[in-house]
Amino acid sequence: MSANQVKRMATAKIEKAGVGFGIGRQGGSIIIEVRPHHDTISALKGVQIGFELLNGTTAHQAKKILDVLSENIIGAFAITASDDKTEAASG
């Protein structure tokens, strides 16, 4: 790991949010939607995240996937690098 990578990690901002999941449709495809419980990850404000399932996936299969995700995933996180220009100006 380079000194530059260590510096970036030290100045990184980590934001977390609890999430749930839902089933939706986009066009003809079934999608699993990620639904944050609160709008606490600034990098994701106004962003919708979903997973498009393979063609041919049935609603029953999608529900099974949804159940596994809901039982095993409690949150999501985003790591954003701080803006070096902002730090330089304030430091």
CYANA upper distance limits for C-alpha pairs under 8 A (distance plus 0.5 A):
  1 MET  CA      5 GLN  CA      6.82
  1 MET  CA      6 VAL  CA      7.50
  2 SER  CA      6 VAL  CA      6.96
  3 ALA  CA      7 LYS  CA      6.68
  4 ASN  CA      8 ARG  CA      6.71
  5 GLN  CA      9 MET  CA      6.67
  6 VAL  CA     10 ALA  CA      6.64
  7 LYS  CA     11 THR  CA      6.89
  8 ARG  CA     12 ALA  CA      6.51
  8 ARG  CA     81 ALA  CA      7.06
  8 ARG  CA     82 SER  CA      8.32
  9 MET  CA     81 ALA  CA      8.09
 11 THR  CA     81 ALA  CA      7.06
 11 THR  CA     82 SER  CA      6.36
 12 ALA  CA     79 ILE  CA      6.84
 12 ALA  CA     80 THR  CA      6.09
 12 ALA  CA     81 ALA  CA      4.97
 12 ALA  CA     82 SER  CA      6.08
 13 LYS  CA     79 ILE  CA      6.06
 13 LYS  CA     80 THR  CA      5.71
 13 LYS  CA     81 ALA  CA      6.70
 13 LYS  CA     82 SER  CA      7.09
 14 ILE  CA     77 PHE  CA      7.34
 14 ILE  CA     78 ALA  CA      6.30
 14 ILE  CA     79 ILE  CA      5.05
 14 ILE  CA     80 THR  CA      7.07
 15 GLU  CA     40 THR  CA      7.59
 15 GLU  CA     41 ILE  CA      5.87
 15 GLU  CA     42 SER  CA      8.22
 15 GLU  CA     77 PHE  CA      6.01
 15 GLU  CA     78 ALA  CA      5.94
 15 GLU  CA     79 ILE  CA      7.05
 16 LYS  CA     40 THR  CA      7.33
 16 LYS  CA     41 ILE  CA      6.67
 16 LYS  CA     75 GLY  CA      7.45
 16 LYS  CA     76 ALA  CA      6.25
 16 LYS  CA     77 PHE  CA      4.77
 16 LYS  CA     78 ALA  CA      7.11
 17 ALA  CA     36 PRO  CA      6.79
 17 ALA  CA     37 HIS  CA      7.35
 17 ALA  CA     38 HIS  CA      7.03
 17 ALA  CA     39 ASP  CA      8.04
 17 ALA  CA     40 THR  CA      6.46
 17 ALA  CA     41 ILE  CA      7.05
 17 ALA  CA     75 GLY  CA      6.02
 17 ALA  CA     76 ALA  CA      6.05
 17 ALA  CA     77 PHE  CA      6.89
 18 GLY  CA     36 PRO  CA      6.33
 18 GLY  CA     37 HIS  CA      5.97
 18 GLY  CA     38 HIS  CA      7.67
 18 GLY  CA     74 ILE  CA      6.30
 18 GLY  CA     75 GLY  CA      4.57
 18 GLY  CA     76 ALA  CA      6.85
 19 VAL  CA     34 VAL  CA      7.18
 19 VAL  CA     35 ARG  CA      5.94
 19 VAL  CA     36 PRO  CA      4.66
 19 VAL  CA     37 HIS  CA      5.85
 19 VAL  CA     73 ILE  CA      8.21
 19 VAL  CA     74 ILE  CA      6.56
 19 VAL  CA     75 GLY  CA      5.42
 19 VAL  CA     76 ALA  CA      7.03
 20 GLY  CA     34 VAL  CA      6.66
 20 GLY  CA     35 ARG  CA      5.51
 20 GLY  CA     36 PRO  CA      6.69
 20 GLY  CA     37 HIS  CA      7.41
 20 GLY  CA     70 SER  CA      6.80
 20 GLY  CA     74 ILE  CA      7.98
 20 GLY  CA     75 GLY  CA      8.42
 21 PHE  CA     32 ILE  CA      7.07
 21 PHE  CA     33 GLU  CA      5.95
 21 PHE  CA     34 VAL  CA      5.35
 21 PHE  CA     35 ARG  CA      5.92
 21 PHE  CA     66 LEU  CA      7.05
 21 PHE  CA     69 LEU  CA      7.88
 21 PHE  CA     70 SER  CA      6.96
 22 GLY  CA     32 ILE  CA      6.18
 22 GLY  CA     33 GLU  CA      5.52
 22 GLY  CA     34 VAL  CA      7.26
 22 GLY  CA     35 ARG  CA      7.58
 22 GLY  CA     66 LEU  CA      7.46
 23 ILE  CA     30 ILE  CA      7.55
 23 ILE  CA     31 ILE  CA      6.32
 23 ILE  CA     32 ILE  CA      5.28
 23 ILE  CA     33 GLU  CA      6.45
 23 ILE  CA     62 ALA  CA      7.85
 23 ILE  CA     63 LYS  CA      8.05
 23 ILE  CA     66 LEU  CA      7.88
 24 GLY  CA     30 ILE  CA      6.39
 24 GLY  CA     31 ILE  CA      5.67
 24 GLY  CA     32 ILE  CA      6.79
 24 GLY  CA     33 GLU  CA      7.17
 25 ARG  CA     29 SER  CA      6.10
 25 ARG  CA     30 ILE  CA      5.10
 25 ARG  CA     31 ILE  CA      6.03
 26 GLN  CA     30 ILE  CA      7.05
 26 GLN  CA     31 ILE  CA      7.28
 29 SER  CA     52 GLU  CA      7.18
 29 SER  CA     53 LEU  CA      7.29
 29 SER  CA     54 LEU  CA      8.19
 29 SER  CA     55 ASN  CA      7.06
 30 ILE  CA     52 GLU  CA      6.77
 30 ILE  CA     53 LEU  CA      6.32
 30 ILE  CA     57 THR  CA      7.98
 30 ILE  CA     59 ALA  CA      8.14
 30 ILE  CA     62 ALA  CA      8.00
 31 ILE  CA     50 GLY  CA      6.74
 31 ILE  CA     51 PHE  CA      5.86
 31 ILE  CA     52 GLU  CA      4.97
 31 ILE  CA     53 LEU  CA      6.20
 32 ILE  CA     50 GLY  CA      5.89
 32 ILE  CA     51 PHE  CA      5.58
 32 ILE  CA     52 GLU  CA      7.10
 32 ILE  CA     53 LEU  CA      7.96
 32 ILE  CA     62 ALA  CA      8.11
 32 ILE  CA     66 LEU  CA      7.51
 33 GLU  CA     48 GLN  CA      8.25
 33 GLU  CA     49 ILE  CA      6.66
 33 GLU  CA     50 GLY  CA      4.74
 33 GLU  CA     51 PHE  CA      7.00
 34 VAL  CA     48 GLN  CA      7.85
 34 VAL  CA     49 ILE  CA      6.01
 34 VAL  CA     50 GLY  CA      6.08
 35 ARG  CA     49 ILE  CA      8.41
 39 ASP  CA     44 LEU  CA      8.46
 39 ASP  CA     45 LYS  CA      7.00
 41 ILE  CA     45 LYS  CA      7.13
 41 ILE  CA     77 PHE  CA      7.98
 41 ILE  CA     78 ALA  CA      7.48
 43 ALA  CA     78 ALA  CA      7.89
 43 ALA  CA     80 THR  CA      8.17
 44 LEU  CA     48 GLN  CA      8.22
 53 LEU  CA     57 THR  CA      7.05
 53 LEU  CA     62 ALA  CA      8.32
 57 THR  CA     61 GLN  CA      6.67
 57 THR  CA     62 ALA  CA      7.21
 58 THR  CA     62 ALA  CA      6.72
 59 ALA  CA     63 LYS  CA      6.66
 60 HIS  CA     64 LYS  CA      6.93
 61 GLN  CA     65 ILE  CA      6.86
 62 ALA  CA     66 LEU  CA      6.61
 63 LYS  CA     67 ASP  CA      6.60
 64 LYS  CA     68 VAL  CA      6.82
 65 ILE  CA     69 LEU  CA      6.75
 66 LEU  CA     70 SER  CA      6.54
 67 ASP  CA     71 GLU  CA      6.55
 68 VAL  CA     72 ASN  CA      6.68
 69 LEU  CA     73 ILE  CA      6.07
 70 SER  CA     74 ILE  CA      7.89
 82 SER  CA     86 THR  CA      8.49
 82 SER  CA     87 GLU  CA      8.21
 83 ASP  CA     87 GLU  CA      6.92
 84 ASP  CA     88 ALA  CA      6.51
 85 LYS  CA     89 ALA  CA      6.67
 86 THR  CA     90 SER  CA      6.68
 87 GLU  CA     91 GLY  CA      6.20
